[in-house]
Amino acid sequence: MKSNDAIKSLAALAQESRLAIFRILVKRGPKGYTPSQLGEKLDVSAPTLSFHLKELQAAGLIDVRARADFCITGRTSPT
């Protein structure tokens, strides 16, 4: 992992809500959660959750897949 990538990842996880989201996704594994499921588990509003998910995705920490509903998972493969 390059230093810049590590810094982006660590900076994204330095926020309590994003760390909680990331931990839940890692525990769940490749099955992931939909945004509504994450919002319910964390008691977070949709706009707030969307902001945090965008930051985690920009840091390369999560994958977002489209299915019947969007599915969000922890990163399963290195970049």
Summary of the structure (lengths in Angstrom):
residues: 79
radius of gyration: 11.9
end to end distance: 8.6
largest distance: 36.7
contacts: 221
relative contact order: 0.21
helix: 61%
strand: 14%
